[in-house]
Amino acid sequence: MERKQGFFSALKDEVVRGLSPARSRPPRSASPMSALLRRRRNHQAPPPPPADPFIPRSGSLRPVEALSPLKEGPDGDEDCSDSNSTSRPEARWAQWPWAKGPVGFSSCSSVDLKSSDLRLLLGVLGAPLAPVHVCTTDPFPHLSIKDIPIETSSAQYILQQYIAATGGQKLQNSINNAYTKGKLKMIASVFETANKVTRNSSRAAESGGFVLWQMNPDMWYVELALGGSKVHAGSNGKLVWRHTPWLGPHAAKGPHRPLRRALQGLDPRTTARIFINARCIGEKKINGDDCFILKLCADPSTLKARSEGPAEIIRHVLFGYFSQKTGLLVHLEDSHLTRIQNNGGDAVYWETTINSFLDDYRPVDGIMIAHSGRSAATLFRFGETSMSHTKTKMEEAWTVEEVAFNVPGLSVDCFIPPAELRLASKREATEQRVKNAVPGGAHHARAPQLHRSHHASNGSNVKWAVDV
């Protein structure tokens, strides 16, 4: 990938190599945050190292340990019998889960169940996105009950209470950037087919960690490591991309959307913005706490823009459960349905549902942040026959260790997409201009690309990057 210099002008070259989202991370000895946060502690002696590095902390400005270097290549595919597998990079990447089901992502039979589970966890829970576009710089609408449905005005009132409970709009607008570090555990706990149910014990859970950077306007970058593999994703405010060991870097289809993990109690401002057009549909008890329910649906144009090739996004719905007692978001649920039509065969449907429970809210510089939580994701595959039905349940538990706001030295260079995605984005923009100018020219300019893509996708090496 393209190597960038001047990533942080105030940092050393090895920090640039360690944090750049535009390439794989080589081994590094120092944490990027230790240099970034050192400016705030120029006249303070460094605290002694903690006895347990996994004790949860927040609001602390101590140096942060970076994620250890991890393998970025395909996992378990090098043993394939295909003699050309090492010469063709595309042949070494495993299949996306939606192509063939939760088990058997690779065309090689040597991929073990643990590797398949790990890729499924990272694919579904690694870096899912929210259902709709949101712009945090837009002014929040004034509360009004005139000429609008009661469901909409009630939702706006609930959001006003949420903003007040999480620190207030003035304080939230003063945040220019944010840094969050946490640890997590994931497990693919249950896998069901028409005639078999497989359950994994809790000892099979994979441990890891994540680092999340955010910056105005609407830029973010997340790096998540689990079980020896890593997923990183980011946005420069216009283009959302993700890099996985089995697919490499790829851009998300459709409009710019925020990271779902940021909505899990880490970014109150974005959370309030995303529910602006929601409706209040009722009340429900969550863990003994009475909550208001806000419902948000992605509009048809957004769903159409997110669809690609044989994969069609049919619906994506987000539910937010806000405590009537505290005003805080305590439960987040979203569900989306994808239809895949492969080579004229029977249609296959994938329904993905993620339920997240947010706990342990604590103030960090006056902003209420959820410091722990858990998620349960269900991936349900069904088609024309009952024998094709499969159901996989995944679980995640996370703890936030470090949170810092307005980190000095953070620049927009931290959120640069990979070089090949930038070039592809420019090429698409050029093709769009040609299409607008000469309707017939765009078809002829793009036809060779589609032709090559068709031949590359024939056979068992079909790869569909369907975001969740």
Helices and strands as residue ranges (DSSP letters): H 13-19, H 32-36, G 38-41, H 89-92, H 97-100, H 113-125, H 150-165, H 169-173, E 177-192, E 197-199, G 202-204, E 206-215, E 219-226, E 229-235, E 240-244, E 248-251, H 260-263, H 268-274, E 279-286, E 289-297, H 300-306, E 311-323, E 329-341, E 347-364, E 367-382, G 386-388, E 390-405, G 412-415, H 419-437, H 439-456, G 459-461
